[in-house]
Amino acid sequence: MQGQFTGHGESLRGLFMTDSTVIRFLEVSKVYPHPAGEVVALDGISLSVEKGEFIAVMGPSGSGKSTLMNLIGCLDTPTSGELIIKGRNVKDLNDDELTFIRRDNIGFIFQQFNLFPLLTVRENIEFPMILKCSTDEACINRPLELVKAVDLPVNTFERRPNELSGGQQQRVAIARALANNPDILLCDEPTGNLDSKTGTGIMELLTKMNKQGTTVIIVTHDLNLARYAERIVEIRDGKII
């Protein structure tokens, strides 16, 4: 799929919400206090994301990309404006409720993989399931199902991260992100530490997840990666341009 840059109509698109809208920003700003003066990371953005979209977020360093992702991931909250995730306004939620949204609706894939070095592949995948999943058969079998789904050899199941290649570690990270069947997959430079061949394999895997109904949002500086997306959102100086 070829990504398309959003234009000035994006601010209008953010004003409307349908039954399939999973993320909605309406005039959202995020301001951080600083001794030298306030830092405006996001400046009144409006944006909506529909279920099953594949979106790339692009922009130079300091443009607000990471802040946008942190807000979508409920790791931070807006200073002003409305942010609605899965029909719930985050300003109305307490810390526990935000934690439940992260646990139940959002999967995170990081550039640095962020796997637990002392845990095996199986244990890394099981980790996000601990607070949600019971000991029923479906939960017990899910880590192995996910290893197969992300095309990891079964013989890696009991290995630790330092026994895997970079591409294999990223596949484990993707499997872990999918452990609780999230509606939204947030990917921060998901191929940044991989060679081009392995990176292509990871992007094809994310495309496969998207075609199965997962909403995928990636942050990247690489236009070649962004072209996998259906839509490109470009941010500069805290604004969608």
N, C-alpha and C positions, 0 to 999 in steps of 0.2 A: 504494500500500500504506500502511496506517495503522500507525505504530509503536506498540509497547506498552512501557510501563515495566517493567523487570525488578523482581522483588520479592526477598523473603528467600531464595527457593529458588535464587537465582543461585549462592550459595556451594556448594550441593549439586551444581548442574549442573557446576560446575568440577571436581568430583571424578571425573567420568567421561569417558572418551575412546573414540570410535568410529573406525572406519577413515576416516570422512569429516571427522574433526576436524583443522583446520589450525593452530589456535592453542589452547594450553591453559596457563592460569595456575593454579597450585596453591599457595595461601598465600604469594603473592609480596609481598615488601616491598622498597621502595627508600628508602634513607636516605642523605642527603647531609651530610657534615661541615660545620660552620659554627662560627666562633669563639664565637658566642653560644649554641651548643648544636646538637645534631643536628636536621636537618630531615627529618621523615618524609613523603616525597612519596606513597608508596603503603604501605598498612598491611594486609598479610596478605590480599590479594584472591585470589579464585578465580573463574575465568571460562573458558568454552570457546566457541570459534567454529567452526562447521561450514562446510565447503566450500560456497560459493555463497550464504552469508548476506549480508544488507545490514544493517549495524548502525550506529547513531548513538551516539556517546559525548558525554554532556552533563554540565555541572556548572559552577559558578562559577569565576572566575579563582583559581588556586592550589589547585584541588581535586585535581589529579593527572592531569588529562586528557592533558597533553603528555607527562608521564612515561610513562603507559601506552602512548601511541603510539610514543615513542622505544624502549621495550622491544620492542614488536611489530616495529618496523622494524629491530631489532638495532643501533640506534645507541647503546644502553646495555645494561647487564646487571643482573639483580636483585642486591640485597644478600643476600637469603635467599629460600627457596622454589624452586619448580620452574617454569620457563618452557620449553615445548616448541613449536617451530615446525616444521611439516611433519615431525613425528616425531623431531626432533632436539632434545636438551636443550641450550639455549644455554650453560649453564655448562661443558659439555664441549668447546666449540668455541674455537679460537684466532682471532686477528684475521682471518687470511686466510679461514677458513671462514665467519666472520660476514659478511665482505665478499661471498663467493660467494652466501650466502643472500639478501642485499640485492640483488645483481645479478640473480639468477636467479628469485627468488620474490616480490619485493616491488616495487611501483611507488609512487612518492611524488608527490602533487599538493599544492602549497603555495598558501597564500592570496596570496602575493606573486608567484606564477608562477615566479620564480627561473630565468628563461630567460637564456641567455648573450647579451648585447646585440650582440656583434660577429659572432655566428653567424646564418646564415639559418635559416628554419623547418626546412628539410631537415637542416641540420647539427645543430640542437638535438635533433631526433628521433634522428639517427644516434648522438649522443654516447654513450648508455648501451650501444649495441651494439658499440662499438669493441673492448672486451676480450672479448666473447663471440662475436661474429658473424664469419664468414669472408667472403670476397669472392664467395660463390656468388650465383646469381641471386636466390634468395629473399630474401637479406639486402639486396641492392642495391635490390630493388623494395619492400621493406617500408615505408620512410618515406612513399612516395607512397600506398601502400595505407592507411596510418594517417591521412594527411591526409583522404582520402576518407571513412574510417570515422568521423571526428569532425566531418564536415560542414564542413570548411574548403574554400574555393574553391581550385582547383588553382593559380590565378594568384598565390597567396600563398607558394608553395613556395620561392621564392628571395628572399623579402623578409626583412628583419630585424625583430625584435620591435617597435621603435619605429615601424614602418610599419603596425602592426596595431592593431585596437581591443582593449579589455580582454577582451572575450569571445573574440576570436580568439586572443589570447595564452593564455588559459586552455585553450582547445581544443588548442593546440600543447603545453601542459604535460601535458595528458591523453594526447595521442598519444605524447609522450616517455615517460610513465610506462608505457605499454602496449608499448613497443618490444621488450622481451624476454619478452613473453607472461607477465606475472606472475600468480601465483595469487591474490595479495592486493593490493588497491589501498587505500592509506592517504591520506586526504584531510583536510587541515587547513584548516577554514573555506574550502572550495573556491569559494564564491560571495561571500566577504566583501568583495571589491573591485569587485563587479559590480552593475549595476542589476537590478531585480527581474525584468524580462523576460529579460535575458541569463542571470541566475542560474537561472531556471526551465529554460531550454534546457540549461544545464550539468547540472542535476539529472536531467533526462530522459535525457541522454546517459549519466550514471552508472548510471541505472536500466537502460538498454539493455545496458550492459556487464555488469551484474549478472545480467540474464536470460540472457546468453550464458555464464554460469558463473563469472565473476570474483567473488571475495569482496570486498565493499566495506565499508570502515570509515571513517566520517567523524566528525571532531570539529567540533561546532558549538554556538553559543549560541542558535541560531534554531530554535524548535520547529516552525516551518513547514517547514524543511528536514528536520528529524528525522522528520517524518511520511512522508517517502519511504522510510524504513527499515522493515524487518520487526520490528526489536527496538531498543529504546532502553536503553542502559546509563547510569545516572546515577551520578556519582561526587561525593562530598563528603568533604572532610578525608581523602583518601587511601583511602576505603572505597567499595565498591559498595553503594548503599542500595536 
